[in-house]
Amino acid sequence: MSELNYIDLFGFLAALLTTIAFLPQLYKTWRTKSADDVSLIMLILFIIGLFCWIIYGFKIKSVPILVANIITFIFNFSILVLKITYSETDG
């Protein structure tokens, strides 16, 4: 891996912002025990997209892409699990 430069720092900033953007939704879903306002199709498509980004980041050896998308994958997979769990307990 090459030396960390300003482009990588910009990538890490982008990664940080897009990753933490999902924390409020994860917290709200966990706190309210409801994910009715979250689209199941959107979550599934987004998670598949994140998986593709992770493969891409691995192939090009991009730490910012890998870190951001692995963490965002974990957050969104957690939201998906909560959505499924809370949907099953409602009905």
C-alpha positions, 0 to 999 in steps of 0.5 A: 500500500502506498503512503497515506496522502491527501487523497486518502485523507479525503477518502477517509473523510468521505468514508466517515461521513457516509458511514456515520450517516446510518447511525441515527437510523440504527439507533432509532430502529433499536430504540423504538423497536420498529423499522416500519419506516425502512424499506426492506428492498432498499436495505437489501439492494444497499447491502448487496451494493456495499458487498460489491464495494468491499470486493472492489476496495479489496481488489484495488487495495483501497483502505478508505473504501474497505473501512467505510464499506465494511463498517457501513455494511455492519450498520445496515446489516444490523438494521436489516436484522432489527427490521426482520426481528421486529417485523416478526414480533409484531405479527 
